[in-house]
Every structure is written in structure tokens, then in C-alpha cells.
Amino acid sequence: MIRFENVSVTYDGQREPTVRHIDFEVPEGELVLLVGPSGVGKSTVLGAVSGLVPHFTGGTLRGRVTVAGRDTRTHKPHELADVVGTVGQDPLAHFVTDTVEDELAYGMESLGLAPDVMRRRVEETLDLLGLADLRNRPIATLSGGQQQRVAIGSVLTPHPQVLVLDEPTSALDPAAAEEVLAVLQRLVHDLGTTVLMAEHRLERVIQYADHVVLLPSPGAAPVLGTPADVMAISPVTPPVVDLGRLAGWTPLPLTVRDARRRAADLREQLKERNGDSLQGRGELRDQPHPTRSRPQTTTPTPLGAPTRRWFRRTPSTPPSPLTAEVRALAVTRGAARIRSLRKVDLTVTPGETIALMGRNGAGKSTLLNALVGLVHPTSGEVRVGGVTPHRTAPPDLIRHVGLVPQEPLDLLYADTVAAECAAADADADATPGTCRALVTELLPGVSDETHPRDLSEGQRLALALAVVLTARPPLLLLDEPTRGLDYAAKARLVAVLRGLAAEGHAIILATHDVELAAELAHRVLLLAEGEVIADGPTAEVVVSSPSFAPQVTKILAPQQWLTVAQVEQALA
């Protein structure tokens, strides 16, 4: 169905191809997973299937890509629209209408389908993706995960032969991700749809793949094989595979179920050496929260608007006993008076890392926005570093808090990585090179002259994070910070955030990444329909939740292990 024949793509202004020697075939009715570290060209390979590369992106494509017998060199994207449906990393760039139902119908209208066919398919898709309650909602009022489901639904309604998906579960909570993947599997098994998908969260998707295409490094030829064979040599692997390698299991398990069947001996070893509790284990769990030993010497970063050049250096603010405090916070938004938050209480101390978790639309982003004054409370109180955010001017508020939003381009406006870093250093009154050093730590191998818009979603996020971290704010807020990051990039992010927490910075993460929460968070705050339903130590909250428990916890239950690193430390 999809055939790559010795394909190389070189973008304008670049000396070396982004991808080269791409040669593989995706049979009809299979789900093929494209994996590899950030920046190896996965999005370029996906774009070549739909014709977006090179007809829309520019550059030179050598070799041949055919889809259902059509050569993408001679067929432009609109001439492939009846056979290929594409969902990119950013759902907002995908939408052309205002409401959910209109968006689901738009693609079929463009293809001239009959009204009764359109109506039936819209209803089917609303049910498949759990969108029925949102059918009349303006897309702008949806959460990021809800928008992702609408974007996927809009390409499902025309019933394409091929689906191309770039990080389709990155903005979804665990339950919603399972629903979407189950739908994709049903399309593959029942309708013979061909799916080519790139996804960094392999723990979610590897079990659904028929084959895996590995791009091991930039410019390297791909490796095609079964999931088990490719995971045995892949530089990016999910926790279940890492645990299998640590335990010496052959063949490597790909699912929690397979791993649990083999884990009896490992559980016994861990029980004999360490008992059944987490006490004494883990890098973070057995230490009190660090406290700040000295005041900050740099100004916190801006809140996300692309106007940071006017920010001036301000005196450092000594830490208070509480970095932030939220009392009985309620937020009602929009003409529809949607309740985003209901009587939320939260205290944040210096050096504490908190993970905000919950279903899409639970209120996580709204709570972060309230902490930076972008959302005004309907009732209740928000205090950050002794000030009320929505009543404090941005030049003063940035002394207390910095936000990395879901969309990194909100922070990126310069033409090159070097210019972006120079501006960040100037805004924070930091030593020149501070931001560039952070970029190198989070995102090695990216040149100074690269345009931020030419970076992948994960790379842009890492650059935006470096811009914010340059000013080292006392309270750092991150909204889905691992979206688009591979495991190596996530490990680098964890190391940076741990270092900040050790110096006394408070960190709040809104995330669907259960593995990140297990690795990093002291506490988990679980939200549902705008209310706090759980607030406690990470081990206690995630272990008791089947949806939010990490893979290692599920495999080694009833023992309360969270990460492979903890298990490795115990065995050593």
C-alpha cells in the first residue's frame, strides 16, 4: 500500500539530507510504527506519504514514494486526499471550522459525499472517539487532548485507505489514548485500513504494531522488523522492555501482561532484599524536600507571550515558606459558563515537584494558567510568592513564576536557535551562553543556525524550555513537557528539573505521562471535572490508580516499585 524506494529528502538551505536511503514497504491492512530518537526525520517520512513533503514543505525528494499506486512526486496532497488521511503533531494547525461536528464533516464535504452518508459517518465517529457530548462545542474551548481526538476523527470520516499519524496520543490521557488506539486497531483489523504512525510513548503503542520501522540516527538507513526484533536493538525502548533487559528475559516482553507472567522470580528477589515498601528506595522518595539555601540572582522568565525583549532585570525575591498557595479556587469560563475548576486547594513549597494528572478537560491547564494570571478566578484565592497573579503586572509577576505552555511556538519568535538563546540571555540578564548551554544539555546536536520552525515538535519544546529555564524562576510550570520527546530527551529533562528542585525551585507539571510522574514527582494531584480527587505522595496515588500507574508498578504489583532505575538500584 505504501512503498518507499531509496528515498532521501534535503530541505532548502541544508547541506545534508534530513533522511536518506529510506527503503521499506507497508502492506495493506497493517499498523506500522515508526520509531527513533527526536530529530531523525520521522515527521519527514510521514509527510512524504501524504505529499506534504516536498510539495508543501519545499526541498528536494529523491527516490520514489507510492501510495495505492500513486506516485507522490506527480500527485499533490489534494490529489491524494481520498486515499490518505493525515494528522500532524499540532491539532490546531489541522482545523478549518469552528465546531466539532462541522470539523468532522468538512473532509467529506470536500470530497462531495452525499449528506446522508456524511451524517451517518459523523455519528459513528462521535461514538468511536467519545466525542458525542462535545459535538456542538467550539473547538477553541476544548482541551488539547480533546482537540487531538477531533483531529483524528476528522480524517476518519472520509474512510481513507491510509492513515498517517504523527504522535497521535501525545496530548491524550491514558484512558483516551487506549480508546484511540483501540479504534485504530479496529480499523486495521475490520476495515483493512493501513496505518503508519510515529509515536514516542512506546509503552502505549508497541503492542498494537504489526511491524516497526526504526530510524536509529539522523541519515541512517531504516531497520524494518517485528516489534520484538526491533526493540532488541532499538536505542528507544519502553519501560517494559528496559525491565526485561535488566532481568535478562528472552524474548523481551512488549506488554505488561507478558512481563507479569515472567516476573515472579524478580518479585521474590526484590522482596528478599528490600521488603514490600518503597521506604529507602528511589532517588527522591526517601529525602525531605530540599529548601533554598540562597536567593535567586536572575529574573524569572516571561509567561508565554512573544514579547520578552521588554522584560527588565528586577531585584531577586527571597523565598517564602510557601512558593504558591491556592484556596477554594473556582473558575467558570466562556459564554457557556463551563466549570473548569471547583474549590481547588493547593500548597506548593520550595523544592517540591508536583504532577497534575487527570483526564483531558479535567482542569490541569486552567490551574496552571490561574497560577500565572492568565485565568481570573471566579471565586477563591491564588497567591504566588506573596502576590496575586491576575492582579500583578507581568514585569513584577515574572519575578515569581515562569510557564512553558503546550504550544512552544508561543515562546519562540527569532529566526535561529542562536538568536533565540541570545534574546533569552538578555531578557534574564544571564551570562551570555547560559541558554545555549541548556539547549545543548536538553537537545544535543542542533546547530545555531537552525530555524525554530524547522525543529520537530519535541525539539521546539526543548528549546522553549531552555528559554524559560534561563531565568531560573522560583516556580516553574510546565504544560505537557514531554510531548514529542523521546526517552533520551526525557531523561535529560528529568535531570535538569531534579537539579532545579534540589536548588529550591518548585515545579508543577501538568502531564499525561505516567512514567514522567513516577520518575520525577514528589506528589501527584489528581483532578476530575475540575475537582481534586487525590493529593498525596506519588507512590500512594499512582499505585492505587490502574489508569495512572506506570508499567513497572503494574508488572511488580503488589510491591510498590515505580521505575526501572529503582529496581536496578535495589538489585545492585
FENKAPE-V249173 format. One record per helix or strand of 3 or more residues. SS is the DSSP state (helix for helix, strand for strand). FROM is the first residue (numbers start at 1). LEN is the number of residues. Records with the same first field share a line. If there is no record, write none. Layout:
SS->FROM-LEN ; FROM-LEN
This chain:
strand->2-9 ; 19-8 ; 31-5 ; 60-8 ; 84-4 ; 162-5 ; 194-5 ; 211-4 ; 223-3 ; 324-10 ; 338-11 ; 353-6 ; 379-6 ; 401-4 ; 475-5 ; 506-5 ; 523-6 ; 531-7
helix->42-9 ; 52-4 ; 77-4 ; 91-4 ; 100-12 ; 115-14 ; 132-3 ; 139-3 ; 144-13 ; 174-18 ; 202-7 ; 227-5 ; 239-9 ; 256-7 ; 264-11 ; 308-3 ; 364-8 ; 389-3 ; 394-4 ; 408-3 ; 417-12 ; 434-9 ; 452-3 ; 457-13 ; 487-16 ; 514-7 ; 538-6 ; 551-6 ; 564-8
